[in-house]
Amino acid sequence: MNIIDISNVFMTYLNRKGDEARIVLRDVSLSVEENEFVCIIGPSGCGKTTLLNLIAGFEFPLRGEIRYRNEKITGPSSNRAVVFQEYSLLPWINVQKNVEFSLDRKRFSQKEREQIAKKYIDMVGLSEFADHRPNLLSGGMKQRVAIARTLAMQPDMLLMDEPFSSLDEQTKKHLDQELLNIWHKERKTVVFITHSIDEALLLGTRIVLMTASPGQIAKEWHIDSENRDITSEAMIKLKKEILGELQTCSCAARSGPVLIQIEEEGNGK
Amino acid sequence: MFSSKEKKINELIETTDENVIKIGSQTASSIGKKLMIFALGITFVIVLWFLVALWYNTYMAVSIDFPDPVSSFQRLYEFFTTNYTILGQSIEKHTEASLIRWVKGFVIAFIIGMTLGLVLGSNPKLYDFGIVPVNILQLIPGLAWLPVTILLFGFGEKSAVFIIAITVISPIAISVANGLRRVPVVNMRVAAMSGRSRFETFTEVLIPFAALDILSGLRIGMANGWRMLIAAEMVVGVAVGLGYAIQITTGYLDYVSAFACIILICIIGLVIDNLILANLERYARRKLGTEDA
């Protein structure tokens, strides 16, 4: 069963002056099945984050429709929880309270909230830092808290917007692995945005490639996640293929004139 | 150079096997150091004053001396220990009258400024329109309200309070509104997706994020109000108050008493700002996690 149905979505943003509308999504259609781990890749500025914001219900499409379990999305919901690209913790409360913040106070008592928060802080390996404020944590730790907070909400699906892109390579790899373990344990549907093909190959059961602005879906690949070996020949071949596709679709973008300008400068010298 | 705290950590690091070193709260010596630097600053001002007085009295004085720190502080001491009066009122009465006026003006401005700031800050559409009158308000110097307040309230108490209130409203309203507008979108989105109500989002996300801006607005407002009060008392015809006392003593060429009143104004301002507001702000900073606790 499809958990998300995006059909023929158009989206534009106005520029600062308000006299131009840039098309960020042009006729995008995509469906996400239950328990899938969909990785969306594409050149920067191709509307990946916009697409995620639409699924989350933070923004609404100009045209077209987005349905969650066959119901039109009318706003944010705890069923579709987001892990943001930027740090999103509240700086004045500790890790424990930050995770508790996401829990419904009508549904859970204070004690239950404490226990749920503890469980997920433990899951991301930060029990020792439960009473620390975010300003004492490293970037990777902050994102782990954000993941714990999101998981604690017991969402139907996780929406992740390049959650590890600001972290160093080693931390990023570590957290990718952790996320994969959590996904195997909890079997949540995940939509994961990244600009790293390696990350997509490591995590996704499906990889969706978007073209540069205006964003359109260019191609999709399915990956057998059960016996995944990213060093296998098939994977390396796939990576090459995706890389090639990514290059063709980036060059077709409107960044064309910028490239020409650079060449002219080179010739002038 | 190491601070005393770093020295202590340096000593303890040799003997501990734990990853966390317990150092206890701030040591007495570092508080003493801060106080000493503060005292040094004050001494500098007094020495400067002394030199100016000395220079004036040696080269410029014709009939009246420029009051030096010693005679001024002496007069201030006499104000409180003898039954010295300025136009029939003791210094306590003048001080009390000024303080009450200031509190009245500030409370009125606080209520109006806060409301304005909260409404404008949480409503982007209203902000563009509503910030215009607030900015205009800020551009008019306090004493320029004299014709308005005389028309509205006549000479006296009410006019002084009005002038204070009208000058304090805009800094409070502007900083509250700006504080609310600076709250990161991502934190609002977290609140929205975890199902926090509008009220909860307001009290648990918006207000804490804006707290420092709000506090600094209050601090600026209080200082502006205090300065304005003294000036207002000189012109709107109140019969008691520190500003009035300065004006009257100057009129009687009793400059020493005028200087003593100025010292008192400084002391009150310093106590309120340094002891109360600065500490409140430091506390908020620590509480909000913008400073390592």
HADDOCK unambig.tbl for C-alpha pairs under 7 A between the chains (distance, minus, plus):
assign (segid A and resid 76 and name CA) (segid B and resid 192 and name CA) 6.18 0.50 0.50
assign (segid A and resid 76 and name CA) (segid B and resid 193 and name CA) 4.84 0.50 0.50
assign (segid A and resid 77 and name CA) (segid B and resid 193 and name CA) 4.76 0.50 0.50
assign (segid A and resid 77 and name CA) (segid B and resid 194 and name CA) 6.77 0.50 0.50
assign (segid A and resid 77 and name CA) (segid B and resid 195 and name CA) 6.68 0.50 0.50
assign (segid A and resid 78 and name CA) (segid B and resid 193 and name CA) 5.13 0.50 0.50
assign (segid A and resid 78 and name CA) (segid B and resid 194 and name CA) 5.12 0.50 0.50
assign (segid A and resid 78 and name CA) (segid B and resid 195 and name CA) 6.45 0.50 0.50
assign (segid A and resid 81 and name CA) (segid B and resid 193 and name CA) 6.58 0.50 0.50
assign (segid A and resid 88 and name CA) (segid B and resid 186 and name CA) 5.94 0.50 0.50
assign (segid A and resid 88 and name CA) (segid B and resid 187 and name CA) 5.61 0.50 0.50
assign (segid A and resid 91 and name CA) (segid B and resid 288 and name CA) 6.24 0.50 0.50
assign (segid A and resid 91 and name CA) (segid B and resid 289 and name CA) 5.34 0.50 0.50
assign (segid A and resid 92 and name CA) (segid B and resid 287 and name CA) 6.06 0.50 0.50
assign (segid A and resid 92 and name CA) (segid B and resid 288 and name CA) 4.01 0.50 0.50
assign (segid A and resid 92 and name CA) (segid B and resid 289 and name CA) 4.71 0.50 0.50
assign (segid A and resid 102 and name CA) (segid B and resid 194 and name CA) 4.84 0.50 0.50
assign (segid A and resid 103 and name CA) (segid B and resid 194 and name CA) 6.71 0.50 0.50
assign (segid A and resid 104 and name CA) (segid B and resid 195 and name CA) 6.88 0.50 0.50
assign (segid A and resid 133 and name CA) (segid B and resid 289 and name CA) 6.90 0.50 0.50
assign (segid A and resid 135 and name CA) (segid B and resid 289 and name CA) 6.65 0.50 0.50
